[in-house]
C-alpha cells in the first residue's frame, strides 16, 4: 500500500492505495490562505502540517499501518517554505505560488538569462520569492545563509517534518519549478 498525499493550495487530500490501485482510505482537511497585503498570498506551514496529520489519520483509519510501503507527495510546487533545521519551526509564513510581491524584482532582472532553467523570470516561481526574502527580511536570510534555516517547496517541508528533520530533499519535478534548478 501507498499513502498518497496531495498538498494543494487550499487543503490536503490523503489516499491509501493498494497494489491493484484501489482506494482503501481517504481523508481531506482544508487550511486557510492569508492575504496580508494586496497581491500577497501566504500559508502558515504549521496549518499545512496539521492538515496533513488530520487527512492522513482519516485515510489510515482501519488500515494496518505496517503494510504501508511508501508515501508519495504531490504539491503546489512554486510555494516557498522556510523552516529551522533543528526545531522544524517556521520563521515566517510560506509565500504561495499565486503571490505577486516579486513583480518589481522580476522587472529589475528581466534581462538575466534564466534559459538554463527552462523557465522565464516570473513572480510565480520560487527563486524570486527567495530573493524577496533576502532583500526584505535580512535577519531571516542570515539564518538561511548560515544553514540554520532551510528553504524549499511544500514537499521538502513535509518530508522534513515526517522525518523529524533528518531529510531535506525534493525531486527534479519540484526543483525544476524553482528558477534555481539547472536543467
Secondary structure, 3 states (H helix, E strand, C coil): CEEEEEECCCEEEEEEECCCCCEEEEEEEECCCECCCCCCCEECHHHHHHHHHHHHHHHHCCCCHHHCCEEEEEECCCCEEEEECCCCCCCCCEECCCCCCCHHHHHHCCCCCCHHHCCCCCCCCHHHHHHHHHHHCHHHHHHHHCCCEEEECHHHHHHHHHCCCCCCCCCHHHHCCCCCCCC
